[in-house]
Amino acid sequence: MRDLRDVPRAVRARKERLQWTARDRLAGVGRRVAEGTVALTFDDGPHPSSTPLVLDLLGELGVRATFFCVGRNVRAHPDLVRRVVAEGHQVGSHSCTHPHPAGVRLGALAEEYRSGRSAVAEVLGRDVALFRPPNGHLTLTSASMVRCQGLAPWLWTVDPQDWRPGVTAGDIAGIAGAAGSGDVVLLHDWVEKPTDVRALDRSATIRALPAVVRAVRTRGLEFRSLP
């Protein structure tokens, strides 16, 4: 017999799933890529202490990825954004200053997203609709705003939490390397507004990349950037 204490939890979980689906549909969220492929995505950069190392390694591995860039970092390091594109990777915006959307009024959040998009466009000389909300946070209201701005939001299906202080390359490789057909992997070439400065050390993510790529390719899957 089912424990009656589980009923409220089950109802809440179903309600959350329905809201999640409604938000995704309203905003036009992408979460999965084509069968037979895996997408590596990097958030919060660019930053000169880590993004060049990530790019160097992706070049050696022959992998094309997608970088969701924070507007103020784009303006501070425009040459890095241009290098990302020159080396065949995709670029998207990731707000201007990376606030947590839950604590920002809708009008201010809309300006954050517009400004982040503008920063990328100014550097590349073209508009870029590709977008990821900070913390992957969307509500029905903000999803509607994202839709009205013509943004093309992408979230993820695999999160090895490489932003956590103290996470090891083995931890990251174990989760990200298990990505399957169609998965989108969340990684970070920088960590914006960390709660612990140790998170700014991106060496574990960088060390994990070769193992991640080997594991995914062993299963016959290919890497691609987001559309």
Order of alpha helices (4+ residues) and beta strands (2+ residues): alpha-beta-alpha-beta-alpha-alpha-beta-alpha-beta-alpha-beta-alpha-beta-alpha-beta
